[in-house]
């Protein structure tokens, strides 16, 4: 098994297995909490043997920590791609922020259970993976910070913009608004929610002070 995982086919199979475990874990933990979720349940939901879980992850805690790293990594990549695509098309930094808002909504629409879990974990400080969570959160926020700093450098934004706080507020706005959308206003379309947040963005960040 170890030899096969060193080949491209083996690596692909292992990655596919880990993806199934991520999906099973995030659904179960979002439904019933981390403590109440067992490795047996994760294995059963993923359609694999219990030993497969431990082959890929040393423990349930390690699986969850890697799940957080994986999920936030996907979000960060989608934000970065949105900003880079806007730059390639010659858009402004406000356009880039707006594109990242939409990218965040698309991500949350696709992974609502992960987003719910991620937001819940941000409020907890007694978890073994808290330091990892802080690191990956900062990686996502840093993408927004970069766009804000570029906008300040080229005169799009006022010089008194608090970059760290504004970036965190924008990411938080998308997370909280999207969870409210999914939980209490599911009849609204993604375009509708994006339009509302876009108007808020244009009226606050896009206006020089």
N, C-alpha and C positions, 0 to 999 in steps of 0.2 A: 504493500500500500504506500509506503513512504517513497519507494523508488518510482512508482507510477506518478506520484504527485509532483515529481521533479520534471516530468515531461509537460509540454504545452497542454496535451489532452488531460493529463492528471490535474494540472493547475486549474484548468477550466471546470473540471468536475468538482474539485474542492470548492472553488468560488461559488458554483451553483448551489452546492450543499450549504455553504455558509449563508448565502442569500436566503434560502428556504428557512434556515434557523433564525435569521434576523426577522423575517416576516412573521414567523410563528411566535417568536418571543415578544415582539412589539405588540401584536394583537392581544395576546394573553395578558401581558403585564398592564396594558391600557385598560383591559376589561376588569381585572381582579387584583391588581397591585403586584409589586415585585415579590414581597414576602410570601404571598399566597400562591404564586406560580411555581410549579415544580419543574425539574428537568424532565421528568417523565412526560408531563403535559406538553412541554415544548417539543420533545421528540415525536410524540404522537401527532401533534398538530402539523409538524413538518413532514411527517411520513417517513421518519428514519428511526434507526435503533438508538437507544439511550447512549450506547457506547460511541455513536457517531458524534453526539454533542460533545462528549469529553475528548474525543480525538481532535476536534477543531478548537475547543475552548477548555481551559483548565477548570473552570467552574462557572456557575450561573452568573456570578458577579463579573467575571471576565467577559462572558458573552454579552452582558448588558453594557459594559463599558465599551466594548468594541462596536456594539450596536449604536451607541450614542456617537462615537467617533465616525462611523460609517454614514449615519444619517445626516449629521451636521456637515460632513464633508461633501455630501451630495448637494445640500443647500448652498454651501459656500461656492461650489463649482458653478451652480446655476446663476448665482448672483454675479460672479466674476464674468461669466460668458455674456450675460445681459449687458454689463458695462462695456466690455470689449467690443461687442457687436455694435453698440450705439456709437462708440468712438470710430469704428471702421466706416460707419455710415455718415460720419460728420456731425453727429448730434451734439447738443450741449450737455453740460454736466447735470443739469436738471433733467434732461431727457434720459440720461443714464440712470439717475435715481428713480425716475418713473419706470424705466424698464426693469430695474431691480425689484421694485414693488410688485410689478406684474409677475416676474420670475418667482418671487417668494410666494405669491398667491397660487401660482401653478403648482409649485412644489407641495404646498399645504393641501391643495385640492387632491393631489395624487397620494400624499402620505398623511392623512388626517390623524391616524392613530399614533404615528411617530411624533407628530407635532404636539399632540395633547400630552404625550408622555414627556417630551423634552421640556415643555413649559412647566409641567408639574415638578420635574427634577430641578429646575433652576431655583426653586424656592426651598429646597432641602439642603442642609449643610452637614448632615451626619452620614453621608454616603461615602464609601471608599473611592468612588470614581469622581468625587467632586472636583478634584484638581484637573482631571481630564476634561470634564465638562466645561470648566472655566477656560481652558486652553482652546478647545474647539469653538466655543462661543466667540472668543476674541478673534479667531480666524475669520469667522463670518462677518463680524462687526468691522474688522479691519478693511474689508473690501469696500464697505460704504465710507469709511473714514478716508480712504484713498481718493475716492471721487470728490468728497467734500473739500479735501485739501487742494486738489487740482482746480476745483472751482474757485477757491479763494485765491489761488496763485494767478489765475487768469482774469480775475475781477468779476466773475459771475456772482459770487457770494460776498457778503460783507466780511471784513476782517475780524469782526468780533464774534463770529460763529464759534460756538463751543463744539469742536469737532467730535471728541469722544462721546459727549452726552447726546449730541444731535444724531450721531450714527446709531447709538444704542436705542434712542427714541424711535427712529425710523424702523429699525428691525423689530422693536417691540410693538410698534403700531401695526405692522403687518401681521405679526403672530397673533396678537389679541383680537384684531378685527377679523382675521380669518377664522379663528376659533369661534367667535361670536356668530359669524356667518354660518359656519357648519352646524353649530349647536342650536341656534335660535332663528336664523333666517335662511334656511336651506333652499327656499324657493328662489332666492336671488341668484343671478348668473355670475360667473367669474368676471365677465366684462362689466357688469353693473357695480360689483364691489370694487374693481380696479378703478372705475371712473370716479367713484366717491373718494377713494384714497388719493387719486391723482389730483383732484380738485384741492384737497387738503394740502398736498405737497406743493402744488403750484402757488397756493396762497400764502404759504408760510416760508418754505425754504427757498423758493424761486424768486422771492422778492428781496432785493438788496435793502439793507437797513441804513 
